[in-house]
């Protein structure tokens, strides 16, 4: 499997979307001019393999019109629109930056941990419903732990870091792992079946970040000053966000789990917001603020 397989999927989706629809011959012409082809055409078998992978991973169908012999991109799942947007944004950004090497010394990007070494491997395990075996070195431990085996259920990107969540075979618990903390990863030979009653969308729905199995779910109400309210309208904290506008402030309402990563996020917006409810979250914020102030008392 090519190391840049994920980028190839992105390229195919982006190319067809930009043209609206394309025949396979038209796509092949573009393909031969791309960085992936080495000037060689894409075989029919390769195209259909990529088409199937795009459908499985991204819930996007490369729909075929037998009248015009053209393919177009159609969403086939509830999360397809967000995946498509992310794909296109990634492709567009990559294309822009690749064409800007002459001004590279004037472009500054965030230095984030990379998951590119193992993202393809994790997706292959998910697609084939095979267990994933890897060595993991979390920040909380001095030495890596080899031989971790999970049944990979889903992937999530958060704060530009990729995470895989699945059932840890040894612990029999669902856990989440950062791909950039893996030092080795391989698709195992043991197949698995994701439980029929497990829904990744339901499992993650009330979580702010990547903590899914802690904290109770509650209605969270925030009071925001006008300038911060504009920010939250443009960049919602969570899909459940709702707003009630008042004369000199806004109240934002969410359905969220009360977790440490939620407190981290809310702390980054102080003093422009106030947690109005629930009392439990107000107490968590007070404790975090008091702990920070203690460091500056002397």
C-alpha positions as CSV (number, residue, x, y, z in Angstrom):
1,X,0.0,0.0,0.0
2,X,1.5,3.4,-0.9
3,X,2.4,5.6,2.0
4,X,0.5,8.5,0.5
5,X,-2.7,6.6,0.0
6,X,-4.8,9.0,2.2
7,X,-3.6,11.9,0.1
8,X,-4.6,10.0,-3.1
9,X,-8.1,9.7,-1.8
10,X,-8.2,13.4,-1.0
11,X,-6.9,14.3,-4.4
12,X,-9.6,12.2,-6.2
13,X,-12.5,13.7,-4.2
14,X,-11.2,17.2,-4.6
15,X,-10.6,16.9,-8.3
16,X,-14.0,15.5,-9.1
17,X,-15.7,18.0,-6.8
18,X,-14.0,21.0,-8.4
19,X,-15.2,19.9,-11.8
20,X,-18.7,18.9,-10.7
21,X,-18.4,15.6,-12.5
22,X,-15.8,13.8,-14.7
23,X,-15.4,10.8,-16.8
24,X,-12.7,8.3,-15.8
25,X,-10.7,9.4,-18.9
26,X,-10.8,13.0,-17.8
27,X,-9.8,12.1,-14.3
28,X,-6.9,10.0,-15.7
29,X,-5.6,13.0,-17.6
30,X,-5.5,15.0,-14.4
31,X,-4.0,12.0,-12.5
32,X,-1.1,11.7,-14.9
33,X,-0.2,15.3,-14.2
34,X,-0.4,14.9,-10.4
35,X,2.5,14.1,-8.0
36,X,1.1,10.6,-7.4
37,X,1.3,9.1,-10.8
38,X,4.9,9.3,-12.0
39,X,3.3,10.0,-15.4
40,X,1.5,6.6,-15.4
41,X,-2.3,6.3,-15.9
42,X,-4.5,5.0,-13.0
43,X,-5.6,1.4,-13.8
44,X,-9.3,0.5,-13.8
45,X,-8.7,-1.8,-10.8
46,X,-6.9,0.9,-8.9
47,X,-9.6,3.4,-9.5
48,X,-12.3,1.0,-8.2
49,X,-10.2,0.1,-5.2
50,X,-9.8,3.8,-4.4
51,X,-13.5,4.4,-5.0
52,X,-14.5,1.6,-2.6
53,X,-12.1,2.9,0.1
54,X,-13.4,6.5,-0.2
55,X,-16.9,5.1,0.3
56,X,-15.9,3.0,3.3
57,X,-13.8,5.6,5.1
58,X,-15.4,8.9,4.2
59,X,-19.0,7.9,3.5
60,X,-18.8,9.5,0.1
61,X,-20.1,7.8,-3.1
62,X,-18.4,8.4,-6.4
63,X,-21.7,8.0,-8.2
64,X,-21.6,6.9,-11.9
65,X,-24.0,8.4,-14.5
66,X,-24.3,5.7,-17.3
67,X,-25.7,8.3,-19.7
68,X,-22.7,10.8,-19.6
69,X,-20.1,8.2,-18.3
70,X,-19.3,10.7,-15.6
71,X,-18.6,10.3,-11.8
72,X,-19.7,12.8,-9.2
73,X,-19.3,13.0,-5.4
74,X,-22.4,12.3,-3.3
75,X,-22.6,12.0,0.5
76,X,-24.1,8.8,1.8
77,X,-23.9,9.2,5.5
78,X,-24.9,11.8,8.2
79,X,-21.3,12.9,8.7
80,X,-20.4,13.1,5.1
81,X,-20.7,16.8,4.7
82,X,-18.2,17.6,7.5
83,X,-15.8,15.0,6.2
84,X,-16.1,16.4,2.7
85,X,-15.4,20.0,3.9
86,X,-12.4,18.7,5.8
87,X,-11.1,16.9,2.8
88,X,-11.5,19.9,0.5
89,X,-9.9,22.2,3.0
90,X,-7.0,19.9,3.5
91,X,-6.5,19.5,-0.3
92,X,-6.8,23.2,-0.9
93,X,-4.4,24.1,1.8
94,X,-1.9,21.6,0.5
95,X,-2.1,22.9,-3.0
96,X,-1.7,26.5,-1.9
97,X,1.3,25.8,0.2
98,X,3.0,23.6,-2.4
99,X,2.8,26.5,-4.7
100,X,4.3,28.9,-2.2
101,X,7.7,27.6,-1.7
102,X,9.3,30.8,-3.1
103,X,7.9,32.7,0.0
104,X,8.3,29.9,2.5
105,X,10.4,32.1,4.8
106,X,7.4,34.3,5.2
107,X,4.8,31.7,6.0
108,X,4.6,30.3,9.5
109,X,2.6,27.2,10.4
110,X,1.8,25.6,13.7
111,X,4.2,22.8,14.6
112,X,2.0,19.9,15.6
113,X,2.7,16.2,16.2
114,X,2.4,14.1,13.1
115,X,0.1,11.1,12.6
116,X,1.0,10.4,9.0
117,X,3.1,7.4,9.8
118,X,0.2,5.4,11.2
119,X,-3.0,7.0,9.9
120,X,-3.1,4.7,6.9
121,X,-2.4,1.6,9.1
122,X,-5.3,2.5,11.5
123,X,-7.7,3.1,8.6
124,X,-6.7,-0.2,7.0
125,X,-7.5,-2.0,10.3
126,X,-10.8,-0.2,10.5
127,X,-11.7,-1.0,6.9
128,X,-10.8,-4.6,7.1
129,X,-12.3,-5.1,10.7
130,X,-9.0,-6.4,11.9
131,X,-7.4,-5.7,15.3
132,X,-4.6,-3.1,15.6
133,X,-1.4,-3.9,17.5
134,X,1.0,-1.0,18.5
135,X,3.6,0.3,20.9
136,X,2.4,3.4,22.8
137,X,4.4,6.0,24.7
138,X,2.0,8.4,26.5
139,X,3.3,11.6,28.1
140,X,2.4,10.1,31.6
141,X,4.9,7.3,31.4
142,X,8.7,7.2,31.1
143,X,8.8,4.1,28.9
144,X,6.7,2.9,25.9
145,X,4.3,0.1,26.3
146,X,4.6,-2.6,23.6
147,X,1.9,-5.0,22.4
148,X,-1.2,-3.0,22.9
149,X,-4.1,-4.5,20.9
150,X,-7.3,-2.8,20.2
151,X,-10.4,-3.2,18.0
152,X,-10.4,0.2,16.3
153,X,-13.9,1.7,16.3
154,X,-13.4,5.2,15.0
155,X,-10.9,8.0,14.4
156,X,-11.2,11.7,15.5
157,X,-9.0,14.7,14.9
158,X,-8.9,17.2,17.7
159,X,-6.6,20.2,18.1
160,X,-4.8,18.9,14.9
161,X,-4.0,15.6,16.6
162,X,-5.4,12.3,15.4
163,X,-6.9,9.8,17.9
164,X,-8.2,6.3,17.5
165,X,-10.8,4.9,19.9
166,X,-11.6,1.3,20.3
167,X,-11.9,-1.7,22.6
168,X,-8.7,-2.6,24.4
169,X,-8.6,-6.4,24.1
170,X,-6.6,-7.0,27.4
171,X,-8.6,-4.5,29.5
172,X,-11.9,-5.1,27.8
173,X,-12.5,-1.4,27.9
174,X,-13.0,1.3,25.3
175,X,-10.0,3.6,25.3
176,X,-8.6,6.4,23.2
177,X,-5.0,6.7,21.9
178,X,-3.1,9.5,20.2
179,X,-1.6,8.4,16.9
180,X,1.5,10.6,17.4
181,X,2.3,8.8,20.6
182,X,2.6,5.5,18.7
183,X,6.1,4.3,17.9
184,X,5.0,1.2,15.9
185,X,1.7,0.0,14.6
186,X,0.5,-3.0,12.5
187,X,-2.7,-4.5,11.4
188,X,-3.1,-7.7,13.5
189,X,-4.3,-11.0,12.0
190,X,-7.3,-11.3,14.3
191,X,-10.7,-10.0,13.0
192,X,-13.3,-8.4,15.1
193,X,-16.9,-7.2,14.9
194,X,-17.9,-3.8,16.2
195,X,-21.0,-4.2,18.5
196,X,-24.2,-3.7,16.6
197,X,-25.5,-1.4,19.4
198,X,-22.3,0.8,19.3
199,X,-22.6,4.1,17.5
200,X,-19.5,6.4,17.2
201,X,-21.8,9.4,16.6
202,X,-23.8,8.6,19.8
203,X,-20.6,7.8,21.8
204,X,-19.0,11.2,21.0
205,X,-22.1,13.4,20.7
206,X,-21.9,15.1,24.1
207,X,-18.1,15.3,24.4
208,X,-16.1,18.5,23.8
209,X,-12.8,16.9,22.9
210,X,-11.5,13.4,23.2
211,X,-12.6,12.4,26.7
212,X,-15.6,10.3,26.1
213,X,-16.0,8.0,29.1
214,X,-15.8,10.5,32.0
215,X,-18.1,13.2,33.5
216,X,-21.8,13.4,33.5
217,X,-23.8,15.1,30.7
218,X,-25.4,18.4,31.6
219,X,-26.9,21.5,30.2
220,X,-24.1,24.1,30.2
221,X,-24.9,27.8,30.1
222,X,-22.3,30.5,29.5
223,X,-22.6,34.2,29.7
224,X,-20.3,36.0,27.1
225,X,-19.4,39.6,26.5
226,X,-20.4,41.0,23.1
227,X,-16.9,40.6,21.5
228,X,-16.6,37.0,22.8
229,X,-20.1,36.3,21.6
230,X,-19.1,37.2,18.1
231,X,-16.2,34.8,18.3
232,X,-18.4,32.0,19.5
233,X,-20.9,32.6,16.8
234,X,-18.2,32.3,14.2
235,X,-16.4,29.3,15.9
236,X,-19.0,27.4,18.0
237,X,-17.6,25.4,20.9
238,X,-19.9,22.4,20.1
239,X,-22.6,21.4,17.6
240,X,-25.2,21.7,20.3
241,X,-24.6,25.4,20.8
242,X,-27.6,27.7,21.0
243,X,-27.6,31.5,21.7
244,X,-30.0,33.9,23.4
245,X,-29.0,37.5,22.8
246,X,-29.5,40.2,25.5
247,X,-28.7,43.9,25.4
248,X,-25.1,43.8,26.7
249,X,-24.3,40.1,26.6
250,X,-25.3,36.7,25.2
251,X,-26.1,33.4,26.9
252,X,-24.9,30.3,25.1
253,X,-26.4,26.9,25.9
254,X,-24.8,23.5,25.3
255,X,-25.3,19.8,26.1
256,X,-21.9,18.6,27.2
257,X,-20.1,16.2,29.4
258,X,-18.3,17.9,32.3
259,X,-14.7,16.9,31.7
260,X,-11.2,18.3,32.2
261,X,-10.8,19.2,28.5
262,X,-14.0,21.2,28.6
263,X,-12.6,23.2,31.6
264,X,-9.3,23.7,29.8
265,X,-11.2,25.2,26.9
266,X,-13.4,27.5,29.0
267,X,-10.3,28.7,30.9
268,X,-8.8,29.8,27.6
269,X,-11.8,32.2,27.2
270,X,-11.7,33.8,30.6
271,X,-12.4,36.6,31.7
272,X,-14.7,37.1,28.7
273,X,-17.1,34.3,29.7
274,X,-18.8,33.2,32.9
275,X,-20.1,29.7,33.6
276,X,-23.7,30.3,34.8
277,X,-24.6,26.6,35.2
278,X,-24.5,23.9,36.2
279,X,-23.1,24.5,39.8
280,X,-20.7,21.5,39.4
281,X,-19.0,23.1,36.4
282,X,-18.8,26.5,38.2
283,X,-17.0,24.7,41.1
284,X,-14.6,23.0,38.6
285,X,-13.8,26.5,37.2
286,X,-13.3,28.0,40.6
287,X,-11.0,25.2,41.6
288,X,-8.9,25.6,38.5
289,X,-8.7,29.4,38.9
290,X,-7.7,29.1,42.6
291,X,-5.0,26.6,41.7
292,X,-3.6,28.9,39.2
293,X,-3.7,31.9,41.5
294,X,-1.9,29.9,44.2
295,X,1.2,29.8,42.0
296,X,1.4,33.6,42.0
297,X,0.9,34.4,45.7
298,X,4.6,34.7,46.4
